[in-house]
Amino acid sequence: MQTEARVGVVVEGGQRGLSSGNGSVSVDKITLQRQQKQMLQNQSQIGTISQLLAGGVAGALSKTCTAPLARLTILFQVQGMHSDTATLRKASIWHEASRIISEEGFRAFWKGNLVTIAHRLPYSSVNFYAYEHYKKLLHAIPVVESQGENMSSDLFVHFVSGGLAGITAASVTYPLDLVRTRLAAQTNVIYYRGICHALQTICRDEGIWGLYKGLGATLLGVGPSIAISFSVYETLRSFWQSQRQNDSPVLVSLACGSLSGIASSTATFPLDLVRRRKQLEGAGGRARVYTTGLFGTFQYIFRTEGFRGLYRGILPEYYKVVPGVGICFMTYETLKMLLADISS
């Protein structure tokens, strides 16, 4: 989401540059303006398609490459639901990775990755589409419109548009996110045989609303996550560029993006943990563990597992941030250049 928001800033900036280049030539001004408007619309359409495709593929490839760490994160996050204290003390990344290989096989690291890709593509599309429309709506507000194109106004529009777009995309594609969690959390007992079977089983056992368990924690975490990531990224990038102006933009974006991801994950990880556990409530016919709401679940986890329980699985989450950002960024930029060459 953060990448897509920053992409929107770059595209919008490029479009403004194009629209400001009116040469003083002896042709009819109305005809020239129409031609420029049509050309701008065509370029914008090509850019949108390219960004949707590049963003979707980059996100899918990044998720696939970091899937083993993502699954380890999920398994650690949900351990406290049905494990005793002694078992939790023995838990470690190496121990859990060894168990997966010995009991489930090496391919099990990618369990649930297909639904991750199926979720990522529509999520990216809805995210980008919603971001552009929310941005237009905000620009149409008289107070925002009167501010013109100053930095504070643009920052407000991009920040709010990005947050609303993230909430919209998360709500629309949430059932796939829930199915992905349940498939990834399965170990030896296979209750859900695939995406379609999981959707049908959840609807049959838990009703249609069972597909939206944990949505509250998800939506509550989307705003702060984007706010922290966006703020840290922009602050670090501005400081870096002011101190080392000759450094590669790719290196700057990669480093600042990774640090912003770590900061965002640290701040919002407890919400993500609660979200995962709420998603698994009633899975496979098991009894409910948490009978209270969102804040009651926080209190229960803190009381039974301590403060560390809210950050169970944070290490594999950290380990996947840097390669995840790097793969996503490099793939996105490469595909964007290739698609630009093809469309030109």
C-alpha positions as CSV (number, residue, x, y, z in Angstrom):
1,M,0.0,0.0,0.0
2,Q,2.8,2.4,0.9
3,T,4.5,1.7,-2.5
4,E,1.3,2.3,-4.4
5,A,0.7,5.6,-2.5
6,R,4.2,6.8,-3.4
7,V,3.7,5.7,-7.0
8,G,0.5,7.9,-7.1
9,V,2.6,10.9,-6.1
10,V,5.2,10.2,-8.8
11,V,2.5,9.7,-11.5
12,E,0.6,12.8,-10.5
13,G,3.8,14.9,-10.5
14,G,4.7,13.6,-14.0
15,Q,1.2,14.5,-15.2
16,R,1.5,18.0,-13.8
17,G,4.7,18.5,-15.7
18,L,3.2,17.4,-18.9
19,S,0.1,19.6,-18.5
20,S,2.3,22.7,-17.8
21,G,4.3,22.4,-21.0
22,N,2.1,24.7,-23.3
23,G,4.3,26.0,-26.1
24,S,3.5,29.3,-27.8
25,V,2.9,28.0,-31.3
26,S,0.6,29.5,-34.0
27,V,-2.3,26.9,-33.9
28,D,-5.7,27.1,-32.5
29,K,-5.5,27.1,-28.7
30,I,-8.7,25.1,-28.2
31,T,-7.5,22.4,-30.6
32,L,-4.1,22.3,-28.9
33,Q,-5.7,22.0,-25.5
34,R,-7.9,19.1,-26.7
35,Q,-5.0,17.3,-28.2
36,Q,-2.9,17.7,-25.0
37,K,-5.9,16.6,-22.8
38,Q,-6.4,13.5,-25.0
39,M,-2.7,12.7,-25.0
40,L,-2.6,13.1,-21.2
41,Q,-5.6,10.8,-20.8
42,N,-4.0,8.1,-23.0
43,Q,-0.7,8.3,-21.1
44,S,-2.5,8.2,-17.8
45,Q,-4.5,5.1,-18.9
46,I,-1.3,3.3,-20.1
47,G,0.4,4.3,-16.8
48,T,-2.5,2.9,-14.7
49,I,-2.6,-0.4,-16.5
50,S,1.2,-0.7,-16.3
51,Q,1.2,0.1,-12.6
52,L,-1.6,-2.3,-11.8
53,L,0.2,-5.2,-13.6
54,A,3.6,-4.3,-12.3
55,G,2.4,-3.8,-8.8
56,G,0.4,-7.0,-8.8
57,V,3.2,-9.2,-10.2
58,A,5.8,-7.5,-7.9
59,G,3.6,-8.1,-4.8
60,A,3.0,-11.7,-5.8
61,L,6.7,-12.5,-6.4
62,S,7.7,-10.8,-3.2
63,K,5.1,-12.8,-1.2
64,T,6.2,-16.0,-2.9
65,C,9.9,-15.4,-2.1
66,T,9.2,-14.6,1.6
67,A,6.4,-17.1,2.1
68,P,8.5,-19.4,4.4
69,L,9.1,-16.5,6.8
70,A,5.4,-15.4,6.5
71,R,4.2,-18.9,7.4
72,L,6.6,-19.0,10.4
73,T,5.2,-15.7,11.6
74,I,1.6,-17.0,11.4
75,L,2.5,-20.2,13.2
76,F,4.2,-18.3,16.0
77,Q,1.3,-15.8,16.3
78,V,-1.3,-18.5,16.8
79,Q,0.7,-20.8,19.1
80,G,-0.7,-19.2,22.3
81,M,-4.2,-20.2,21.4
82,H,-3.9,-23.9,22.0
83,S,-0.4,-24.4,23.5
84,D,0.6,-24.6,27.1
85,T,3.3,-22.5,28.7
86,A,6.0,-25.2,28.6
87,T,5.6,-25.6,24.8
88,L,5.8,-21.8,24.2
89,R,9.1,-21.6,26.1
90,K,10.7,-24.2,23.8
91,A,9.5,-22.4,20.6
92,S,12.2,-21.0,18.3
93,I,12.4,-20.2,14.6
94,W,14.9,-23.0,14.0
95,H,12.9,-25.6,16.0
96,E,9.7,-24.7,14.2
97,A,11.4,-24.7,10.7
98,S,12.9,-28.1,11.5
99,R,9.5,-29.4,12.5
100,I,7.8,-28.2,9.3
101,I,10.5,-30.0,7.2
102,S,10.4,-33.2,9.1
103,E,6.6,-33.5,9.6
104,E,5.2,-31.7,6.5
105,G,8.0,-31.5,4.0
106,F,9.9,-28.6,2.4
107,R,6.9,-27.6,0.2
108,A,4.9,-26.9,3.3
109,F,6.7,-23.6,3.8
110,W,4.6,-22.3,0.9
111,K,1.3,-23.6,2.3
112,G,-1.4,-21.0,1.6
113,N,0.8,-19.1,-0.9
114,L,-1.6,-19.7,-3.8
115,V,-4.4,-17.9,-2.0
116,T,-1.9,-15.1,-1.0
117,I,-1.3,-14.5,-4.7
118,A,-5.0,-14.7,-5.4
119,H,-5.6,-12.1,-2.7
120,R,-2.7,-9.8,-3.7
121,L,-3.8,-9.2,-7.3
122,P,-7.3,-8.0,-6.6
123,Y,-6.1,-6.2,-3.4
124,S,-3.5,-4.2,-5.5
125,S,-6.1,-3.4,-8.1
126,V,-8.8,-2.2,-5.7
127,N,-6.2,-0.3,-3.7
128,F,-4.9,1.6,-6.6
129,Y,-8.3,2.3,-8.1
130,A,-9.7,3.4,-4.8
131,Y,-6.7,5.6,-4.1
132,E,-7.2,7.5,-7.4
133,H,-10.9,8.1,-6.8
134,Y,-10.5,9.1,-3.1
135,K,-7.8,11.6,-4.3
136,K,-10.2,13.1,-6.8
137,L,-13.0,13.4,-4.2
138,L,-10.6,15.1,-1.7
139,H,-9.4,17.6,-4.3
140,A,-13.0,18.5,-5.0
141,I,-13.5,19.6,-1.4
142,P,-13.6,23.5,-1.5
143,V,-11.2,23.8,1.5
144,V,-8.6,21.5,-0.1
145,E,-9.1,23.0,-3.6
146,S,-8.5,26.5,-2.3
147,Q,-5.1,25.5,-0.9
148,G,-3.8,24.8,-4.4
149,E,-0.8,22.5,-5.0
150,N,1.2,23.2,-1.8
151,M,3.2,20.5,0.1
152,S,0.9,20.4,3.1
153,S,-2.2,20.0,1.0
154,D,-0.7,17.3,-1.1
155,L,0.6,15.4,1.9
156,F,-2.9,15.5,3.5
157,V,-4.6,14.3,0.3
158,H,-2.1,11.4,-0.3
159,F,-2.1,10.4,3.4
160,V,-5.9,10.3,3.7
161,S,-6.5,8.8,0.3
162,G,-3.9,6.0,1.0
163,G,-5.6,5.2,4.3
164,L,-9.1,5.1,2.9
165,A,-7.9,3.0,-0.1
166,G,-6.2,0.5,2.2
167,I,-9.4,0.1,4.3
168,T,-11.5,-0.3,1.1
169,A,-9.1,-2.9,-0.4
170,A,-8.8,-4.8,2.9
171,S,-12.6,-5.0,3.3
172,V,-13.3,-6.1,-0.3
173,T,-10.7,-8.9,-0.3
174,Y,-10.8,-9.9,3.4
175,P,-12.3,-13.4,2.9
176,L,-9.2,-14.4,0.9
177,D,-6.9,-13.1,3.7
178,L,-8.8,-15.1,6.2
179,V,-8.6,-18.3,4.1
180,R,-4.9,-17.7,3.6
181,T,-4.4,-17.6,7.4
182,R,-6.3,-20.8,8.0
183,L,-4.5,-22.7,5.2
184,A,-1.1,-21.5,6.5
185,A,-2.0,-22.4,10.1
186,Q,-2.8,-26.0,9.3
187,T,0.0,-28.4,10.3
188,N,-0.6,-32.2,10.4
189,V,-4.4,-32.2,10.4
190,I,-5.8,-31.0,7.0
191,Y,-9.2,-29.6,7.5
192,Y,-9.3,-27.2,4.5
193,R,-8.3,-28.8,1.2
194,G,-8.0,-25.6,-0.8
195,I,-9.3,-22.1,-1.4
196,C,-12.8,-23.1,-2.7
197,H,-13.2,-25.9,-0.1
198,A,-12.2,-23.5,2.7
199,L,-14.7,-20.8,1.6
200,Q,-17.5,-23.3,1.4
201,T,-16.6,-25.0,4.7
202,I,-16.4,-21.7,6.6
203,C,-19.8,-20.5,5.2
204,R,-21.3,-23.9,6.1
205,D,-19.9,-24.1,9.6
206,E,-19.7,-20.5,10.7
207,G,-22.1,-18.6,8.4
208,I,-21.2,-15.9,5.9
209,W,-20.0,-13.6,8.7
210,G,-17.4,-16.2,9.5
211,L,-15.4,-15.0,6.5
212,Y,-15.0,-11.6,8.2
213,K,-13.7,-12.7,11.6
214,G,-10.9,-10.3,12.7
215,L,-11.9,-7.6,10.2
216,G,-12.1,-5.0,13.0
217,A,-8.5,-5.6,14.1
218,T,-7.5,-5.4,10.4
219,L,-9.2,-2.1,9.7
220,L,-7.9,-0.7,13.0
221,G,-4.3,-1.6,12.0
222,V,-4.5,-0.3,8.4
223,G,-4.5,3.4,9.2
224,P,-1.7,3.4,11.8
225,S,0.4,1.1,9.7
226,I,0.2,3.3,6.6
227,A,0.6,6.5,8.7
228,I,3.8,5.3,10.4
229,S,5.3,3.7,7.3
230,F,4.6,6.8,5.2
231,S,5.9,9.2,7.8
232,V,9.0,7.3,8.6
233,Y,9.8,6.7,4.9
234,E,9.4,10.4,3.9
235,T,11.3,11.6,6.9
236,L,14.3,9.2,6.4
237,R,14.4,9.8,2.7
238,S,14.4,13.6,3.1
239,F,17.2,13.5,5.7
240,W,19.3,11.0,3.7
241,Q,19.0,13.0,0.5
242,S,19.9,16.2,2.3
243,Q,23.1,14.6,3.7
244,R,24.1,12.3,0.8
245,Q,22.7,13.8,-2.5
246,N,24.8,11.5,-4.8
247,D,23.6,8.2,-3.4
248,S,21.5,5.9,-5.7
249,P,17.8,6.6,-5.5
250,V,17.3,2.8,-5.6
251,L,19.5,2.3,-2.5
252,V,17.8,5.2,-0.7
253,S,14.3,3.8,-1.4
254,L,15.3,0.3,-0.5
255,A,16.9,1.3,2.8
256,C,14.2,3.8,3.9
257,G,11.4,1.4,2.8
258,S,12.9,-1.4,4.9
259,L,13.3,0.8,8.0
260,S,9.8,2.2,7.6
261,G,8.5,-1.4,7.3
262,I,10.3,-2.4,10.5
263,A,8.9,0.6,12.3
264,S,5.4,0.0,11.1
265,S,5.5,-3.7,11.9
266,T,6.8,-3.0,15.5
267,A,4.0,-0.5,16.2
268,T,1.1,-2.5,14.7
269,F,2.3,-6.2,15.3
270,P,0.0,-6.8,18.3
271,L,-3.0,-5.8,16.2
272,D,-1.8,-8.2,13.5
273,L,-1.4,-11.0,16.1
274,V,-5.0,-10.4,17.4
275,R,-6.3,-10.4,13.8
276,R,-4.7,-13.8,13.1
277,R,-6.1,-15.3,16.2
278,K,-9.6,-14.0,15.6
279,Q,-9.4,-15.4,12.0
280,L,-8.8,-18.8,13.5
281,E,-11.7,-18.7,15.9
282,G,-13.8,-21.8,15.3
283,A,-11.5,-23.2,12.6
284,G,-11.8,-26.9,12.1
285,G,-14.7,-27.2,14.5
286,R,-12.6,-26.1,17.5
287,A,-14.2,-24.3,20.4
288,R,-13.8,-20.5,20.7
289,V,-10.9,-19.3,22.8
290,Y,-11.7,-15.6,23.0
291,T,-15.2,-14.8,24.0
292,T,-14.7,-11.1,24.3
293,G,-14.2,-8.3,21.7
294,L,-11.0,-6.8,20.3
295,F,-9.8,-5.1,23.5
296,G,-10.9,-8.0,25.7
297,T,-8.7,-10.3,23.5
298,F,-5.8,-8.0,24.0
299,Q,-6.3,-8.1,27.8
300,Y,-6.6,-11.9,27.8
301,I,-3.4,-12.4,25.8
302,F,-1.5,-10.0,28.0
303,R,-2.8,-11.7,31.2
304,T,-2.1,-15.2,30.0
305,E,1.1,-14.8,27.9
306,G,2.5,-11.5,29.1
307,F,3.8,-8.5,27.0
308,R,6.0,-10.9,24.9
309,G,2.9,-12.7,23.9
310,L,1.7,-9.7,21.9
311,Y,4.9,-9.9,19.9
312,R,5.1,-13.6,19.3
313,G,6.5,-14.2,15.8
314,I,8.0,-10.7,15.4
315,L,11.5,-12.0,14.5
316,P,10.5,-13.8,11.3
317,E,8.4,-10.7,10.5
318,Y,11.5,-8.6,10.8
319,Y,13.5,-11.0,8.7
320,K,11.1,-10.8,5.8
321,V,10.8,-7.0,5.7
322,V,14.1,-6.2,4.0
323,P,14.1,-8.9,1.3
324,G,10.3,-8.4,0.8
325,V,10.7,-4.7,0.2
326,G,13.8,-5.2,-2.0
327,I,12.2,-7.9,-4.2
328,C,9.0,-5.9,-4.6
329,F,10.7,-2.7,-5.4
330,M,13.2,-4.1,-7.9
331,T,10.5,-6.2,-9.6
332,Y,8.1,-3.3,-9.8
333,E,10.7,-0.9,-11.3
334,T,11.9,-3.5,-13.8
335,L,8.4,-4.4,-15.0
336,K,7.4,-0.7,-15.1
337,M,10.4,0.0,-17.5
338,L,9.6,-3.0,-19.7
339,L,5.9,-2.1,-20.0
340,A,6.8,1.5,-20.7
341,D,9.1,0.4,-23.6
342,I,6.4,-1.9,-25.0
343,S,3.6,0.8,-24.8
344,S,5.8,3.5,-26.3
